Amino acid sequence: MMRRKICPPGALLFTALLAGACAALAQEAVHKAPDPELVERARRLLRQVPLVDGHNDLPWEYRKRVQNHMEKIDLRAGTAKLDPPMHTDIPRLRQGGLGGQFWSVYIPVEIQGADAVQAVMEQIDDVHRLTERYPDTFELALTADDVVRIHKAGRIASLIGMEGGHSIHNSLAALRQLYVAGARYMTLTHSKNTDWADSATDAPQHGGLTRFGEEVVHEMNRLGMLVDLSHVSPEAMRKAIAVSAAPVIFSHSSARALDDHPRNVPDGVLRLLPKNGGVVMVTFVPSFASEAVRGWNALNDAEEARLKALYPGDPERVKREAEAWRKQHPAPRATLEQVADHVEHVRQVAGIDHVGIGSDFDGIESVPLGLESVADYPNLFAELMRRGWSDEDLGKLAGLNVLRVFREAEAVAARLRKERPASDVLIEEVDGKR
């Protein structure tokens, strides 16, 4: 789930952002409707190979909109006409050919301690209840083989991914029990540092990972839980890759060489993936896909901060003038083609075995042109077909790469569980008092 940070005001910053945004806007991509024949070819491919999306925040929509009352959002009836619209429902999932979904069990960084553990359990419960409520569509998947079996049966494999290491409250015991409950990856941080890992969007404190952070990675390896490095700092990425005995994933990130957002993956880290075996699941988040959108967002944030500083006691004037500014400076749109550029960049730098898809649908407020909902995955595959991608390579992108990573993590776990017991290390024992 993407949450933008407000930039501090300042004339020099504002001027620099304006220049950068204008340059980015000048290079904004143009979207064209995909070739219908290629879209149909993509749909045929996705019937044969499971498309596994690394990140969708549907469980949070249930919590945010209806306090987890599942009956109040009918996924069979469609959600596009809700206010605000959602990106996910069963008719559009079928249209999009999805085979497996890591449902994100996201917890805001404002929820900490025991409350975070309770909240993540409630989110996990949502995924279990989702599969129980729609058994003809969803089935819980705990292994890579489950994903393949469920896809062959014509259902959507439902996996669970924890978004934010603060969910475990510095407890390896909590980590283990969340695995038992079905969690199969954990994003080490969200938008703020944890006590043991640095976030990409916070001031670094730990040099990437602390000793306890390394212990978390080791225990995830022993469990067979995928180590997700979306949201973490580049140094945390490098350290986690260095200490992990299993391949890592980036559940929803893109290439920093094309869009200089701190949430994206630098080329230096991409080059580590062939040896590690990991996968970057390219995301549809507009500000991660489009440098123009990223620049405009930063400029908009700076303008809002400037107005708040000018009119500290007049929020209505701030709102009115900010809206006027946006009318004069309309926001650019990211495009499907730009997402495809990120896919191709990861392939070029890391290799075809190290790229996947992680949309972040229902965790984002805006979407790229051509990728408006879960119905639109075939459009992306059609664009890559137009660029010359083979069905074999598209199958790897769709899900074969992440399933290979999942199987390797399972094999590592089977070995490690024979070699060592569960870790009982406490954070204060290795990192000092907290």
Secondary structure as GFF3:
##gff-version 3
##sequence-region A 1 434
A	DSSP	alpha_helix	11	26	.	.	.	ID=ss1
A	DSSP	alpha_helix	36	48	.	.	.	ID=ss2
A	DSSP	beta_strand	51	56	.	.	.	ID=ss3
A	DSSP	alpha_helix	58	66	.	.	.	ID=ss4
A	DSSP	three_ten_helix	70	72	.	.	.	ID=ss5
A	DSSP	alpha_helix	90	96	.	.	.	ID=ss6
A	DSSP	beta_strand	98	106	.	.	.	ID=ss7
A	DSSP	alpha_helix	113	133	.	.	.	ID=ss8
A	DSSP	beta_strand	138	140	.	.	.	ID=ss9
A	DSSP	alpha_helix	144	152	.	.	.	ID=ss10
A	DSSP	beta_strand	156	163	.	.	.	ID=ss11
A	DSSP	three_ten_helix	165	168	.	.	.	ID=ss12
A	DSSP	alpha_helix	172	180	.	.	.	ID=ss13
A	DSSP	beta_strand	183	187	.	.	.	ID=ss14
A	DSSP	alpha_helix	211	223	.	.	.	ID=ss15
A	DSSP	beta_strand	226	228	.	.	.	ID=ss16
A	DSSP	alpha_helix	234	243	.	.	.	ID=ss17
A	DSSP	beta_strand	249	253	.	.	.	ID=ss18
A	DSSP	alpha_helix	267	270	.	.	.	ID=ss19
A	DSSP	alpha_helix	273	276	.	.	.	ID=ss20
A	DSSP	beta_strand	279	282	.	.	.	ID=ss21
A	DSSP	alpha_helix	286	289	.	.	.	ID=ss22
A	DSSP	alpha_helix	291	310	.	.	.	ID=ss23
A	DSSP	alpha_helix	315	328	.	.	.	ID=ss24
A	DSSP	alpha_helix	336	350	.	.	.	ID=ss25
A	DSSP	three_ten_helix	352	354	.	.	.	ID=ss26
A	DSSP	beta_strand	355	357	.	.	.	ID=ss27
A	DSSP	three_ten_helix	374	376	.	.	.	ID=ss28
A	DSSP	alpha_helix	377	386	.	.	.	ID=ss29
A	DSSP	alpha_helix	391	395	.	.	.	ID=ss30
A	DSSP	pi_helix	396	400	.	.	.	ID=ss31
A	DSSP	alpha_helix	401	419	.	.	.	ID=ss32
A	DSSP	alpha_helix	427	431	.	.	.	ID=ss33
###
